[in-house]
Amino acid sequence: MVNLPYIENPPRKRRRPAVACVECRRRKVKCDRAKPCGPCYQSALTCYYRPPSFSQSGPAPAPAPAPAQQSLHSSFQGTNLTGSVSLPMDQRTSPSSGFSDESRPKSAIQVDTHRSSSSVGTQNPPNVLTSSDPDFSSPDLLFLDAQQDDGQRFISVSPPADSSATGCTKHFKEHTIAGLDRLGLFSSMNGQINDPTGEFAEVRGMLEKCHHYARGIQSMRSSKRARLSSLIDGPIKLPRRSTCDKLMQNYLRTFESTIRILHIPSFKAEYESYWINPWGVSDVFLRKLILVLAIGTCFIGYSDAYDPQLRSMASTWTYDAQAWLMRAFDVRGVDLDMLEVSCLLITARKTDLVTSQLDWISVDFPLRMALRLQLHKEPSIHFPHLSQLEAERRRRLWAAVLENCLQSSLDSGIPMSISNDAFDCLPPGNFNDVDLREDGHPEPATESSGFTESTMSNFLMKTMRLRMRIAQFLSSLQPELSYHEALKLSADLEALCRSQEKDLQLFTTRAAPGSAVPSDFQKKLHSSLIRRCLLALHGNFASKAKFDPLFYFSHKAATETSLFLLKYLLSSQKNSHAMPEDDFSLLIISGSSIIISFLWEATAHVCADVINNITESPFPLISSLSRSELTQTIQCAIDTARSCLRAGDTAVEPLVLFSCSLAHIKSVSEEKPIDKSVMDAARSSLLFCYKVLESGYREEGQDSRLDISIGRHGLEFPDYDSGTDLWDTVVNAPIMLFE
């Protein structure tokens, strides 16, 4: 046998590492390697880069965890969460390949409860929620998509494919880490965000723990309110009258004074009748009452004998009113009273602790009711026989319906279901409720020249057509307006807003002693609802200013509008640990998505503007004094995010994003390592979120185990505060379904 000489195989030629982004490689177009690159920016695609290969010739030794990681892991020990997920995918290497796809599923991330000692990367945080758990799976919490390219698999952090249509709050519908990368908070880490062996695996683990508790809290709240509401078949249990009086006044002082729905004298008369004879009022009034009380709970501060169980009961009242409204349509049909309940329900759901991502669907419901009742037609033209009270009631309800539709369109990015040419109803008149005449009065009341109970509704409706054009422009696939026309639209709305703000100021300075003046809540809510349209309009063009100087004005206008909106946070966050007492601050903290969504958008714009200015320009345009003011503004937003979490919110993304942004800005000013500062801020903010959510999870679990008994007269709740006798044990108001 001839012994052939051993011929060593030539070394395998390896391909050069890819430097183009994944989307440009997939579409086979030239990439300029920017972040985001030009082709992805022009095509509205999510730009992300494949991380470098972690092994070129063989398996790499597993590095020991850093001391900071060890201490962080120890702080999460003992968490009673079932299951764990290996967020860094198991990397079994071979001499010829950095990764192996053997026994690896093609469609999902491999979930391993134990990692071998030869795994590459850091040890996973213990007790991380299993991503394959069907009870806790959520597509919009962590977008960890297993990608495959050239035989290598890696984790990409990217928003879903349809995230471009999420409206003006899109930053917080996406994942936190993707938001950090988009703002450029990791200047030198580049592709390490997608590195399953780096410190981001630890951050992802912490984030999954927070999301686990957040989903658990929302699930328990939802099941508890459904359980309690299903037991309410006869009487409705209300707090004692003194508490109800406060809650009703909270609503009338805030939302009703700005967006008119009820006729206050009629409502108060029925309210008095209820306490005299609970069985003598109608079922539709009871639903108005419990919705008014539910909305009023978000304006209770600690000085008002605050009881956290009121927020839980408010959620139950909202759920019950929603179920009743669906049943009552089969018998009652559509009338103005049912429309009032529907409008109140929209506001109550927005202030509810049990959040929903589908609130925008229900907004069209009152719109269809209003169209069926022909509220879109001007009463003086089409229905001249109506009384002055009835005509004003229709105008107010139509203005409230349009306001809800507009705000929902801006939140979701979905076009409004009605256009400007589909209605001719005029704004509500400037009347006080007691001045409106019923049938039989020969002379109708004349409009007042001073400030009345309907002035704010009148002002908002006068800006409605301009704001609807902006919403239509933002949601249109083929906008009819050019940029110059958009600027004119912005200038018209800005001028009208400033004129109305000047009038409100004159009402205050020229008011006679004892006459009504606009409150701070009314002025702030008025400015916020109008200026958020300006922020959405200019924010749509502001990102293009980096590549085209033509859009610089929009960049400047978006920054100024963001700072104007955020100034409302400055006065209320002097002590982030104390519950504020003014109505607007309570609405920000406890009012769920009504205000806080576009305030977060404004904060994100300020963060991005400051970071881009100090990192990309050799001569920053922001002075040290202005930077200090902007830093203070971002710090106020961080304090507000902490207060929201303490008040029952479950969103961790705003706090993490703004904390990392502030750390980036401070590290540049103090000439410290940017990446280390940002990573430390992410750990610190996530640890705070974890502690607050864990505490809330335990409290919700205890509340769900409260004893509930059904007595002879209906549902009986335990006395939550026997010392102050908060809950009335006498009055049990009946629900008279289908009179």
C-alpha positions as a printed Julia matrix, in Angstrom:
739×3 Matrix{Float64}:
   0.0    0.0    0.0
   1.44   3.29  -1.04
   1.52   5.93   1.67
   0.41   9.18   0.16
   1.98  12.25   1.64
  -0.29  14.21   4.0
  -1.49  17.34   2.31
  -2.81  19.99   4.64
  -6.02  21.59   3.45
  -5.54  25.23   2.53
  -7.09  27.66   4.97
 -10.66  28.48   4.16
 -11.12  31.92   2.71
 -13.55  33.88   4.77
 -15.8   36.55   3.44
 -15.15  40.1    4.46
 -17.42  41.3    7.26
 -20.53  43.04   6.03
 -20.43  46.79   6.57
 -23.77  47.68   4.96
 -26.97  47.57   6.96
 -29.21  44.53   6.78
 -31.97  46.27   4.82
 -29.6   47.59   2.14
 -28.04  44.15   1.75
 -31.47  42.57   1.48
 -32.63  45.09  -1.14
 -29.2   45.12  -2.85
 -28.76  48.88  -2.79
 -25.73  51.0   -1.93
 -25.52  51.85   1.76
 -23.8   55.0    3.03
 -23.2   53.3    6.45
 -24.83  56.13   8.4
 -27.17  55.63  11.34
 -29.76  55.58   9.9
 -28.45  55.25   6.36
 -29.85  57.33   3.54
 -31.71  54.55   1.62
 -33.43  53.31   4.79
 -34.35  56.85   5.8
 -35.86  57.62   2.4
 -37.79  54.32   2.38
 -39.0   54.69   6.01
 -37.34  51.4    6.99
 -35.73  50.47  10.27
 -31.97  50.66   9.76
 -29.86  48.23  11.76
 -26.49  46.57  11.28
 -25.4   43.0   11.73
 -23.03  42.61  14.66
 -19.5   41.35  13.97
 -18.75  37.65  14.2
 -17.74  36.66  17.69
 -15.53  33.78  16.66
 -13.27  33.48  13.62
 -11.19  30.42  14.3
 -12.59  28.62  17.27
 -14.56  28.84  20.42
 -13.86  31.82  22.6
 -13.52  31.45  26.33
 -16.44  32.69  28.37
 -15.45  35.93  30.05
 -16.11  36.33  33.74
 -18.96  38.64  34.59
 -17.99  42.13  35.62
 -18.32  43.14  39.26
 -21.2   45.46  38.41
 -23.0   42.58  36.75
 -22.43  40.29  39.72
 -23.87  42.82  42.13
 -26.81  43.41  39.84
 -27.48  39.71  39.53
 -27.38  39.32  43.26
 -29.93  42.09  43.67
 -32.39  40.1   41.55
 -31.88  36.82  43.38
 -34.92  35.35  44.99
 -37.37  36.64  42.42
 -40.18  34.16  42.2
 -40.66  34.14  38.45
 -41.29  30.9   36.69
 -38.96  29.93  33.9
 -36.04  31.68  32.27
 -35.09  32.66  28.78
 -31.66  32.72  27.18
 -31.84  36.03  25.41
 -28.31  35.59  24.02
 -28.81  32.64  21.71
 -26.84  29.55  22.53
 -23.62  29.76  20.52
 -21.99  26.39  20.05
 -18.96  27.2   17.92
 -16.79  25.05  15.72
 -13.41  25.62  14.04
 -15.05  26.36  10.74
 -17.89  28.53  11.82
 -18.52  31.09  14.49
 -22.04  29.79  15.01
 -23.85  26.53  14.55
 -27.42  26.09  13.4
 -27.7   22.45  14.41
 -30.81  21.61  16.39
 -31.78  25.25  16.18
 -35.41  26.13  15.31
 -35.84  28.31  12.26
 -38.76  30.43  13.44
 -38.24  31.26  17.08
 -35.59  32.09  19.63
 -34.25  29.03  21.36
 -35.31  29.01  25.01
 -32.82  27.31  27.34
 -33.37  26.93  31.05
 -29.71  25.98  31.62
 -26.58  27.21  29.86
 -23.49  25.12  29.48
 -20.14  26.29  30.7
 -18.85  26.52  27.14
 -21.43  29.1   26.1
 -20.06  32.3   24.75
 -20.98  35.48  26.59
 -22.05  36.45  30.02
 -24.32  34.49  32.25
 -27.99  35.28  31.85
 -29.75  37.1   34.65
 -31.59  34.56  36.76
 -35.32  34.09  36.75
 -36.04  35.89  33.52
 -39.52  35.34  32.15
 -39.8   32.68  29.49
 -40.57  34.33  26.18
 -42.51  31.32  24.96
 -44.97  31.43  27.83
 -48.37  31.78  26.14
 -49.85  33.53  29.14
 -47.32  36.33  29.1
 -46.39  36.66  25.45
 -46.71  40.11  23.96
 -45.49  41.11  20.49
 -44.92  44.77  21.3
 -42.71  44.37  24.37
 -39.5   42.87  23.09
 -38.79  42.56  19.38
 -36.07  39.96  19.43
 -36.16  38.64  15.89
 -33.96  35.72  15.03
 -32.24  36.7   11.8
 -30.23  34.44   9.53
 -27.51  35.67   7.22
 -24.54  33.78   5.75
 -25.03  30.84   8.08
 -24.91  33.02  11.18
 -27.78  33.83  13.49
 -28.02  36.88  15.63
 -30.56  38.82  17.6
 -31.77  42.1   16.16
 -33.59  44.63  18.23
 -36.05  46.25  15.87
 -39.61  47.55  15.83
 -42.33  45.61  14.05
 -42.89  46.09  10.38
 -45.92  48.3   10.85
 -44.38  50.63  13.42
 -44.24  53.47  10.95
 -47.97  53.98  11.33
 -48.14  54.35  15.07
 -48.86  58.07  15.14
 -47.1   60.76  17.11
 -46.36  58.45  20.06
 -44.41  55.96  17.98
 -41.25  56.17  20.09
 -42.93  54.42  22.99
 -44.71  51.77  20.97
 -41.29  50.4   20.06
 -38.76  48.68  22.2
 -36.63  50.69  24.59
 -33.25  49.51  23.34
 -34.23  50.23  19.74
 -35.13  53.74  20.88
 -31.75  54.15  22.56
 -29.99  53.13  19.38
 -32.14  55.48  17.29
 -31.25  58.44  19.49
 -27.57  57.64  19.09
 -26.95  57.01  22.77
 -24.26  54.4   22.13
 -21.76  56.22  19.99
 -18.96  53.67  19.91
 -20.79  50.45  20.69
 -22.25  50.36  17.16
 -23.36  46.79  16.53
 -22.98  45.66  20.14
 -26.65  46.36  20.74
 -27.29  43.17  18.79
 -24.42  41.36  20.54
 -25.88  38.51  22.62
 -22.68  38.28  24.67
 -22.42  41.88  25.85
 -23.96  43.87  28.65
 -27.16  44.32  26.67
 -28.11  40.73  27.45
 -28.21  41.74  31.09
 -30.33  44.81  30.34
 -32.72  42.71  28.29
 -33.05  40.3   31.18
 -33.9   43.11  33.58
 -36.36  44.55  31.08
 -38.1   41.2   30.69
 -38.53  40.97  34.44
 -40.14  44.41  34.51
 -42.41  43.49  31.62
 -43.38  40.28  33.38
 -44.59  42.19  36.41
 -46.27  44.85  34.23
 -48.24  42.22  32.32
 -49.13  40.5   35.55
 -50.4   43.73  37.12
 -52.54  44.56  34.09
 -53.89  41.02  33.97
 -54.89  41.06  37.64
 -56.49  44.49  37.34
 -58.48  43.42  34.31
 -59.67  40.15  35.85
 -60.55  41.84  39.14
 -62.72  44.52  37.56
 -64.47  41.94  35.36
 -65.12  39.75  38.4
 -66.51  42.6   40.48
 -68.58  44.0   37.63
 -70.11  40.61  36.87
 -71.4   40.52  40.44
 -73.17  43.87  40.15
 -76.57  42.76  38.88
 -78.81  44.73  41.21
 -77.51  47.64  43.28
 -74.43  49.74  42.63
 -72.21  50.28  45.64
 -71.01  53.88  45.91
 -68.83  55.62  48.49
 -70.44  57.82  51.09
 -71.89  61.09  49.83
 -69.03  63.32  51.0
 -66.63  61.3   48.86
 -69.0   61.32  45.88
 -69.37  65.1   46.21
 -65.6   65.52  45.96
 -65.31  63.2   42.97
 -68.16  64.93  41.15
 -66.66  68.37  41.78
 -63.3   67.08  40.54
 -64.85  66.2   37.2
 -66.94  69.37  36.87
 -63.92  71.52  37.76
 -61.63  69.89  35.19
 -62.87  68.06  32.11
 -66.44  69.35  32.09
 -65.18  72.93  32.3
 -63.1   72.42  29.14
 -64.89  69.81  27.01
 -68.63  70.19  27.63
 -70.78  67.05  27.78
 -73.35  67.51  30.55
 -75.89  70.21  31.33
 -74.69  70.91  34.87
 -77.94  72.17  36.49
 -79.9   69.17  35.18
 -77.21  66.75  36.3
 -76.99  68.26  39.78
 -80.78  68.14  40.15
 -80.8   64.41  39.36
 -77.82  63.95  41.67
 -79.78  65.46  44.57
 -82.78  63.3   43.7
 -80.58  60.22  43.81
 -79.52  60.83  47.41
 -83.13  61.49  48.41
 -84.55  58.41  46.65
 -81.95  56.11  45.07
 -84.69  54.01  43.47
 -86.27  56.98  41.73
 -83.54  57.85  39.21
 -83.08  56.38  35.75
 -80.53  53.78  34.82
 -78.9   56.1   32.27
 -78.29  58.73  34.96
 -76.63  56.11  37.17
 -74.19  55.35  34.36
 -73.44  59.04  33.92
 -72.88  59.3   37.67
 -70.48  56.38  38.03
 -68.49  57.55  34.98
 -68.26  61.07  36.41
 -67.05  59.6   39.71
 -64.58  57.33  37.9
 -63.02  60.27  36.04
 -62.9   62.31  39.24
 -60.75  59.71  41.03
 -57.62  60.71  39.08
 -57.78  64.18  40.68
 -57.64  63.03  44.3
 -54.46  64.02  46.12
 -53.16  62.91  49.47
 -54.79  65.89  51.19
 -58.25  64.54  50.27
 -58.05  61.4   52.43
 -56.63  59.52  49.46
 -57.67  55.89  49.25
 -56.04  53.76  46.53
 -59.11  51.52  46.42
 -61.01  54.35  44.74
 -58.94  53.91  41.56
 -59.71  50.21  41.6
 -63.42  50.9   42.03
 -63.26  53.48  39.24
 -62.03  50.75  36.9
 -64.98  48.58  37.91
 -67.44  51.42  37.35
 -66.01  52.05  33.89
 -66.25  48.38  32.98
 -69.84  48.19  34.24
 -70.9   51.29  32.29
 -69.35  49.88  29.13
 -71.19  46.57  29.52
 -74.47  48.33  30.27
 -74.13  50.59  27.24
 -73.84  47.6   24.92
 -76.91  45.94  26.43
 -79.04  49.08  26.58
 -78.88  49.74  22.83
 -81.17  46.8   22.18
 -83.93  48.5   24.19
 -83.3   52.24  24.44
 -81.96  52.99  20.99
 -79.9   56.13  20.35
 -80.58  59.45  22.04
 -78.61  62.35  23.51
 -78.44  60.72  26.95
 -76.85  57.59  25.5
 -74.39  59.76  23.58
 -73.44  61.56  26.8
 -72.74  58.19  28.45
 -70.64  57.18  25.44
 -68.57  60.39  25.54
 -68.01  60.06  29.28
 -66.97  56.46  28.74
 -64.23  57.51  26.29
 -62.7   59.85  28.88
 -63.1   57.31  31.69
 -61.28  54.63  29.7
 -58.39  57.01  29.04
 -58.02  57.68  32.78
 -58.44  54.02  33.74
 -55.62  52.09  35.39
 -56.4   49.13  33.12
 -54.85  50.35  29.88
 -55.81  49.19  26.41
 -54.05  49.55  23.08
 -57.39  49.48  21.24
 -59.12  52.53  22.71
 -58.98  54.19  19.3
 -61.48  51.64  17.97
 -64.21  52.71  20.4
 -63.88  56.42  19.5
 -65.82  55.92  16.27
 -68.76  54.59  18.27
 -69.97  57.97  19.61
 -69.2   59.54  16.22
 -71.62  57.17  14.51
 -74.2   57.88  17.2
 -73.77  61.63  16.69
 -74.19  61.29  12.92
 -77.3   59.18  13.45
 -78.71  61.95  15.66
 -77.68  64.51  12.98
 -75.54  66.48  15.4
 -73.27  67.4   12.5
 -76.0   69.74  11.19
 -76.29  73.27  12.52
 -79.5   73.47  14.62
 -80.32  77.06  13.67
 -80.38  76.09   9.98
 -81.73  72.55   9.91
 -83.75  72.42  13.16
 -84.98  75.97  13.9
 -87.81  74.66  16.09
 -85.42  73.39  18.8
 -85.15  75.25  22.07
 -82.02  77.18  22.88
 -81.04  74.62  25.51
 -81.5   71.69  23.12
 -79.54  73.42  20.34
 -76.61  74.26  22.62
 -76.62  70.75  24.01
 -76.24  69.36  20.49
 -73.41  71.79  19.62
 -71.51  70.9   22.8
 -71.84  67.16  22.25
 -70.72  67.48  18.63
 -67.64  69.45  19.73
 -66.83  66.77  22.35
 -67.21  63.96  19.8
 -64.89  65.67  17.31
 -62.3   66.4   20.03
 -62.18  62.73  21.02
 -61.86  61.65  17.38
 -59.06  64.14  16.72
 -57.01  63.17  19.76
 -57.42  59.49  18.94
 -56.26  60.1   15.37
 -53.11  61.86  16.61
 -52.43  59.06  19.11
 -52.87  56.18  16.67
 -51.92  57.74  13.34
 -55.18  56.51  11.84
 -57.21  58.94   9.69
 -60.3   60.52  11.19
 -63.6   59.04  10.05
 -65.04  62.44   9.16
 -63.75  65.35   7.09
 -64.16  69.11   7.33
 -66.8   69.27   4.61
 -69.06  66.72   6.32
 -70.48  69.06   8.99
 -71.66  72.63   9.33
 -72.39  72.71  13.06
 -71.13  75.92  14.66
 -69.04  76.1   17.86
 -70.95  76.14  21.16
 -72.21  79.53  22.23
 -70.61  81.48  25.06
 -73.34  80.76  27.63
 -73.55  79.76  31.26
 -75.81  76.77  31.75
 -78.28  78.62  33.94
 -78.86  81.2   31.19
 -80.03  78.73  28.56
 -83.77  78.86  27.91
 -86.14  75.93  27.71
 -89.26  75.88  25.57
 -91.78  78.53  26.55
 -89.33  81.39  27.04
 -90.15  84.13  24.52
 -86.68  85.67  24.37
 -83.53  83.55  24.06
 -80.49  84.43  26.12
 -77.75  86.47  24.48
 -74.13  85.35  24.44
 -71.88  86.74  27.13
 -68.76  88.75  26.33
 -66.99  87.49  29.44
 -65.71  84.11  30.54
 -68.44  81.47  30.9
 -68.77  77.74  31.45
 -68.63  77.16  27.68
 -65.79  79.5   26.68
 -63.14  76.77  26.57
 -65.33  74.48  24.47
 -66.01  77.39  22.13
 -62.29  78.13  21.76
 -61.35  74.51  21.06
 -64.09  74.1   18.46
 -62.94  77.26  16.64
 -59.55  75.59  16.07
 -61.08  72.23  15.11
 -61.03  72.61  11.33
 -57.36  73.63  11.29
 -56.41  70.77  13.59
 -58.43  68.3   11.52
 -56.54  69.38   8.39
 -53.26  68.72  10.19
 -54.43  65.29  11.34
 -55.57  64.48   7.81
 -52.21  65.6    6.41
 -50.27  63.46   8.91
 -52.3   60.29   8.32
 -52.62  60.56   4.55
 -50.63  58.2    2.35
 -50.55  60.81  -0.41
 -50.62  64.21   1.33
 -52.28  66.92  -0.7
 -50.4   69.7    1.11
 -46.9   70.78   0.18
 -44.37  71.76   2.82
 -45.06  75.45   2.26
 -48.8   74.85   2.69
 -48.07  72.92   5.87
 -46.1   75.9    7.17
 -49.04  78.2    6.42
 -51.37  75.82   8.22
 -49.02  75.85  11.19
 -48.82  79.64  11.2
 -52.62  79.97  11.12
 -53.09  77.58  14.03
 -50.27  79.2   16.01
 -51.79  82.66  15.51
 -55.25  81.48  16.54
 -53.86  79.71  19.59
 -51.92  82.8   20.7
 -55.0   84.97  20.19
 -57.1   82.7   22.37
 -54.4   82.52  25.04
 -54.31  86.33  25.07
 -58.09  86.44  25.49
 -57.9   84.01  28.4
 -55.31  86.22  30.03
 -57.55  89.27  29.56
 -60.44  87.39  31.17
 -58.25  87.02  34.24
 -56.88  90.56  34.43
 -60.12  92.39  33.6
 -62.51  90.2   35.58
 -64.84  91.92  38.01
 -64.72  90.83  41.66
 -66.56  87.55  42.1
 -66.82  86.75  38.39
 -65.54  83.54  36.83
 -61.99  83.38  35.46
 -60.2   80.58  33.58
 -58.35  78.16  35.83
 -54.78  76.98  35.33
 -56.09  73.55  34.36
 -58.29  75.0   31.63
 -55.5   77.11  30.16
 -52.97  74.28  30.26
 -55.3   71.69  28.75
 -56.35  74.15  26.04
 -52.75  74.89  25.05
 -51.72  71.24  25.22
 -54.53  69.95  23.01
 -53.78  72.57  20.35
 -49.99  72.63  20.45
 -49.68  68.87  20.26
 -50.94  69.28  16.68
 -48.07  71.68  15.99
 -45.61  69.21  17.51
 -46.98  66.38  15.37
 -46.9   68.51  12.22
 -43.35  69.85  12.62
 -42.05  66.63  14.11
 -42.97  64.99  10.83
 -40.41  67.22   9.06
 -37.92  67.89  11.86
 -35.98  64.67  11.31
 -35.35  65.67   7.69
 -33.57  68.88   8.72
 -30.39  66.87   9.29
 -30.19  66.14   5.56
 -32.04  69.12   4.06
 -31.71  72.68   5.45
 -35.12  73.47   3.95
 -36.73  71.79   6.95
 -34.71  73.62   9.61
 -37.71  75.77  10.56
 -39.71  72.65  11.42
 -36.82  71.4   13.52
 -36.73  74.68  15.44
 -40.54  74.83  15.77
 -40.73  71.25  17.05
 -38.08  71.98  19.7
 -39.81  75.17  20.83
 -43.2   73.45  20.99
 -41.71  70.57  22.95
 -40.2   72.95  25.5
 -43.48  74.84  25.77
 -45.36  71.63  26.54
 -42.74  70.44  28.99
 -42.75  73.63  31.02
 -45.91  72.3   32.66
 -43.76  69.61  34.26
 -41.38  72.08  35.9
 -43.75  73.53  38.48
 -45.12  70.18  39.65
 -41.94  68.18  40.2
 -40.16  70.09  42.95
 -40.48  66.98  45.07
 -40.73  63.85  42.97
 -41.61  61.72  46.01
 -44.72  63.73  46.95
 -48.08  63.54  45.25
 -48.83  66.9   43.57
 -52.02  68.69  44.45
 -52.83  70.8   41.37
 -55.27  69.29  38.88
 -53.08  69.32  35.79
 -50.15  67.63  37.54
 -52.51  64.97  38.9
 -53.84  64.44  35.37
 -50.29  63.96  34.06
 -49.43  61.42  36.74
 -52.77  59.62  37.17
 -54.59  60.42  33.93
 -53.11  57.58  31.89
 -52.74  58.45  28.18
 -54.68  61.72  27.92
 -51.67  64.03  28.33
 -48.63  61.93  29.11
 -48.32  60.36  25.64
 -47.4   63.53  23.75
 -45.4   64.9   26.69
 -43.17  61.83  26.35
 -42.93  62.52  22.63
 -41.89  66.1   23.38
 -39.26  64.91  25.85
 -37.86  62.43  23.33
 -37.53  65.21  20.77
 -35.64  67.42  23.24
 -33.32  64.52  24.13
 -32.56  63.77  20.5
 -32.01  67.44  19.71
 -29.52  67.97  22.53
 -27.64  64.74  21.87
 -27.32  65.39  18.14
 -26.17  68.94  18.78
 -23.41  68.08  21.24
 -22.12  65.01  19.41
 -22.28  65.91  15.72
 -21.45  69.63  15.64
 -17.85  70.74  16.33
 -19.29  74.06  17.53
 -22.48  73.23  19.46
 -25.32  75.69  18.96
 -26.54  75.15  22.52
 -24.77  77.25  25.13
 -23.86  75.87  28.52
 -26.68  77.86  30.14
 -29.28  76.61  27.67
 -27.94  73.09  28.03
 -28.39  73.35  31.78
 -32.02  74.4   31.32
 -32.64  71.57  28.88
 -31.0   69.12  31.27
 -33.3   70.34  34.02
 -36.28  69.8   31.72
 -35.24  66.23  31.0
 -34.7   65.62  34.71
 -38.26  66.83  35.37
 -39.52  64.34  32.79
 -37.58  61.59  34.57
 -39.12  62.59  37.91
 -42.55  62.57  36.29
 -41.97  59.08  34.89
 -41.03  57.89  38.38
 -44.18  59.47  39.81
 -46.3   57.78  37.14
 -44.88  54.4   38.09
 -45.56  55.02  41.76
 -49.13  56.04  40.9
 -49.84  52.74  39.15
 -48.47  53.09  35.62
 -46.67  50.05  34.22
 -44.68  51.58  31.32
 -40.93  51.43  31.96
 -39.76  52.67  28.55
 -39.98  56.45  29.18
 -37.94  56.3   32.38
 -35.23  54.12  30.85
 -34.96  56.16  27.66
 -34.81  59.55  29.35
 -32.4   58.37  32.05
 -30.0   57.09  29.4
 -30.37  60.31  27.41
 -29.57  62.45  30.44
 -26.57  60.28  31.28
 -25.29  60.71  27.72
 -25.61  64.5   27.88
 -23.92  64.75  31.28
 -21.08  62.45  30.28
 -20.26  64.67  27.3
 -20.31  67.8   29.46
 -18.16  66.19  32.17
 -15.89  64.38  29.65
 -16.65  60.95  31.06
 -16.97  57.65  29.15
 -20.33  57.86  27.41
 -21.12  54.18  27.03
 -20.41  53.33  30.66
 -22.56  56.22  31.9
 -25.46  55.24  29.67
 -25.27  51.6   30.68
 -25.17  52.51  34.38
 -28.22  54.73  33.91
 -30.08  51.89  32.18
 -29.32  49.52  35.06
 -30.29  52.06  37.7
 -33.6   53.0   36.04
 -34.54  49.38  35.39
 -33.76  48.46  38.98
 -36.09  51.24  40.17
 -38.83  50.03  37.8
 -38.35  46.47  39.0
 -38.78  47.38  42.66
 -41.88  49.53  42.04
 -43.54  46.97  39.76
 -42.73  44.1   42.1
 -44.36  46.0   44.96
 -47.38  46.79  42.8
 -47.64  43.16  41.73
 -47.81  42.02  45.33
 -50.36  44.69  46.25
 -52.59  43.74  43.33
 -52.35  40.12  44.38
 -53.46  41.01  47.89
 -56.3   43.19  46.61
 -57.56  40.4   44.37
 -57.94  38.17  47.42
 -60.24  40.61  49.26
 -63.39  38.96  50.54
 -66.44  39.86  48.52
 -69.87  38.81  49.68
 -73.3   39.3   48.18
 -75.89  40.26  50.74
 -79.65  40.5   50.55
 -79.5   43.94  48.97
 -76.77  43.23  46.45
 -73.0   43.43  46.29
 -71.32  44.27  49.59
 -67.74  45.52  49.71
 -65.58  45.4   52.84
 -65.02  48.66  54.66
 -61.69  49.79  53.22
 -61.2   52.51  55.8
 -63.28  51.93  58.88
 -61.55  54.79  60.67
 -62.83  57.44  58.27
 -66.01  55.56  57.28
 -65.22  56.14  53.62
 -67.7   53.65  52.24
 -71.36  54.29  52.85
 -73.04  51.18  54.22
 -76.58  52.5   53.85
 -77.14  53.7   50.31
 -77.45  50.92  47.74
 -78.61  52.47  44.49
 -80.51  50.08  42.24
 -79.75  49.55  38.59
 -83.07  49.62  36.8
 -82.16  47.94  33.54
 -84.46  48.5   30.6
 -87.2   50.62  32.07
